[in-house]
Amino acid sequence: MIRLRDVAMHYPVRTGRRQILSGINLDLERGEKLGIFGRNGAGKSTLVRLISGAERPTAGTIERSMSVSWPLAFGGAFQGSLTGRDNVRFISRIYNADFSQHIQSVEEFAELGRYLDEPVRSYSSGMRARLAFALSMIIEFDCFLIDEVSAVGDLRFREKCEYELFEKRADRAMIIVSHEVNYIEKHCSRFAILNNGQIDFYDNFATSYQKFVDIMNCP
């Protein structure tokens, strides 16, 4: 399970601080798939980074009793001065994975060609996301965090991502953040809306989406 209790997050700004999240409580069970809606800037990606451990909350607690991926479309964990190949080696050591066994899988899946031997700092954001996704697939996490991964690559690459996630790993827990409504409806069984730093949960897609539309239409 992943459990958040009274989680808050703010960032310093010139006028003081900007509150992004306030009093967030969330439980995610093994195998559960949660889709999150919210305006741009509502804190969706911030919440995903907190759950992954990439950032620490300003207040509150986050407990994880299952392994959690980094955000699949997030390349912030890479060492920019290292090549893609060396980043695969680095991640393999951290997770005690067999580099020689997995490098071929990353080469085939990420489709980076010769760029796999170039420094990651030279990659486009799309290339970094593809490498991050490929790396996530060599580590068998209990929970995958998906932040706009549907926007990565062309249609063929997105279909390959969907097969890896939702067919081969259908038993895993997932938290999905996406602006593509159909993507969330298709893959999630529970829904949430982030608004004004707060989160509300819904078991029904139609109800959650109508609430989100109402929020978006508010001035």
C-alpha positions in Angstrom: 0.0 0.0 0.0 0.9 3.6 -0.5 -0.5 5.9 2.2 -0.3 9.7 2.3 -1.4 11.5 5.5 -1.9 15.3 5.7 0.7 15.9 3.0 1.4 19.5 2.1 3.9 21.1 -0.3 4.9 24.6 -0.9 7.7 26.3 -2.8 9.4 29.6 -2.0 8.6 32.6 -4.3 9.7 36.2 -4.1 6.5 37.2 -2.3 6.8 34.4 0.3 5.7 30.9 -0.6 3.3 29.2 -3.1 1.1 26.5 -1.6 0.7 23.6 -4.1 -0.8 20.9 -2.0 -2.5 21.0 1.4 -3.7 18.2 3.6 -3.6 15.5 1.0 -4.8 12.0 2.2 -4.5 9.1 -0.2 -4.5 5.3 0.0 -3.5 3.1 -3.0 -3.8 -0.7 -2.7 -1.8 -3.2 -4.7 -3.3 -3.6 -8.2 -5.4 -0.5 -8.0 -5.3 2.1 -10.8 -6.0 5.7 -9.9 -6.4 8.4 -12.5 -5.9 12.1 -11.5 -7.5 15.1 -13.2 -6.6 18.7 -12.5 -5.9 22.1 -14.2 -2.4 23.0 -15.3 -0.5 23.9 -12.2 -2.9 22.1 -9.8 -0.1 20.0 -8.4 -0.6 16.7 -10.3 3.1 16.3 -11.2 4.2 17.5 -7.8 2.0 14.9 -6.1 3.5 12.2 -8.4 7.1 13.3 -7.6 6.3 13.2 -3.9 4.9 9.7 -4.1 8.0 8.5 -6.1 10.3 10.0 -3.5 11.9 12.4 -6.0 10.9 15.3 -3.6 10.0 15.4 0.0 6.8 17.0 1.3 6.8 20.2 3.3 4.6 18.5 5.9 2.8 15.2 6.4 3.9 11.6 5.9 4.2 9.2 2.9 4.4 5.5 3.6 5.2 2.9 1.0 5.0 -0.8 1.6 5.5 -1.7 -2.1 8.2 -0.6 -4.6 7.3 2.5 -6.6 8.7 3.6 -9.9 10.0 7.0 -10.8 7.5 9.0 -12.9 7.7 7.3 -16.3 7.9 10.6 -18.3 10.3 12.1 -15.8 14.1 12.1 -16.6 15.2 14.1 -13.6 17.0 11.2 -12.0 19.4 10.8 -14.9 23.1 11.9 -14.6 23.3 14.3 -17.5 27.0 13.9 -18.0 26.7 10.1 -18.4 25.6 8.4 -21.5 22.3 6.6 -21.8 24.1 3.3 -21.6 26.0 4.4 -18.4 22.7 5.5 -16.9 21.3 2.0 -17.5 24.4 0.6 -15.8 23.9 3.0 -12.9 20.2 2.2 -12.4 21.0 -1.5 -12.7 23.5 -1.3 -9.8 21.0 0.6 -7.6 18.3 -1.9 -8.1 20.7 -4.9 -8.1 19.6 -5.7 -11.7 21.7 -7.6 -14.3 23.1 -4.9 -16.7 24.2 -7.4 -19.3 20.7 -8.9 -19.3 18.8 -5.7 -19.6 20.9 -3.4 -21.8 19.6 -5.1 -24.9 16.0 -4.6 -23.8 16.6 -0.9 -23.3 18.3 -0.6 -26.7 15.4 -2.3 -28.4 12.6 -0.5 -26.5 13.9 3.0 -26.3 14.9 3.0 -30.0 17.7 5.6 -29.3 20.2 4.1 -31.6 23.7 5.7 -31.4 22.3 8.3 -29.0 22.4 5.6 -26.2 26.2 6.3 -26.2 25.8 10.1 -26.0 25.5 12.1 -22.8 21.9 12.3 -21.6 22.2 16.1 -21.3 22.2 16.2 -25.2 18.8 14.4 -25.4 15.6 16.0 -26.2 12.8 15.8 -23.6 11.2 13.0 -25.7 14.4 11.0 -25.8 14.8 11.3 -22.1 11.2 10.2 -21.5 11.7 7.2 -23.8 14.9 6.1 -21.9 13.1 6.6 -18.5 10.2 4.4 -19.7 12.6 1.7 -21.0 14.5 1.7 -17.7 11.2 1.4 -15.8 10.4 -1.7 -17.7 13.6 -3.5 -16.6 12.7 -3.0 -12.9 9.6 -4.9 -11.8 8.0 -2.3 -9.6 4.8 -3.0 -7.7 3.4 0.5 -8.5 4.0 2.5 -11.7 3.7 6.3 -11.7 2.6 7.6 -15.1 2.9 11.3 -15.8 1.7 12.1 -19.3 3.5 9.1 -20.7 0.8 8.9 -23.4 2.4 11.9 -25.1 5.8 10.2 -25.5 6.8 9.2 -29.0 4.8 8.4 -32.1 1.6 6.2 -32.2 3.6 3.0 -32.6 5.8 3.7 -29.6 2.8 4.7 -27.5 1.1 1.4 -28.4 4.2 -0.5 -27.4 4.2 1.4 -24.0 0.5 0.5 -23.4 1.3 -3.2 -24.1 4.2 -3.2 -21.6 2.2 -1.5 -18.9 -1.4 -2.5 -19.2 -1.1 -6.1 -20.6 2.2 -7.5 -19.3 1.8 -5.7 -16.0 -1.9 -5.6 -15.6 -1.6 -6.8 -11.9 0.4 -3.7 -10.8 -0.8 -0.6 -9.1 -0.7 2.6 -11.1 -1.2 6.3 -10.6 -1.9 8.0 -14.0 -1.8 11.7 -14.6 -2.9 12.7 -18.1 -4.8 15.4 -20.0 -6.1 12.7 -22.3 -9.5 11.9 -20.8 -10.0 8.7 -22.8 -6.6 7.4 -21.6 -7.7 7.7 -17.9 -11.2 6.3 -18.5 -9.7 3.3 -20.4 -7.1 2.3 -17.8 -8.4 3.4 -14.4 -11.0 2.1 -12.0 -10.8 5.0 -9.5 -10.5 8.7 -10.1 -9.4 11.8 -8.3 -9.5 15.6 -8.9 -6.8 18.0 -7.6 -8.1 21.5 -7.1 -7.0 24.4 -4.9 -4.4 22.1 -3.2 -7.1 19.6 -2.2 -8.0 16.1 -3.6 -11.4 14.5 -4.0 -12.0 10.8 -5.0 -14.7 9.2 -7.2 -15.5 5.6 -8.1 -17.4 6.6 -11.2 -15.6 8.1 -14.2 -18.6 10.1 -15.5 -19.2 11.8 -12.2 -15.5 12.7 -11.8 -15.2 14.0 -15.3 -18.3 16.2 -15.0 -16.9 17.6 -11.8 -13.6 18.3 -13.5 -15.5 20.1 -16.4 -17.4 22.2 -13.9 -14.1 23.2 -12.3 -12.5 24.1 -15.7 -15.5 26.2 -16.6 -15.3 28.3 -13.4 -13.6 31.6 -13.8 
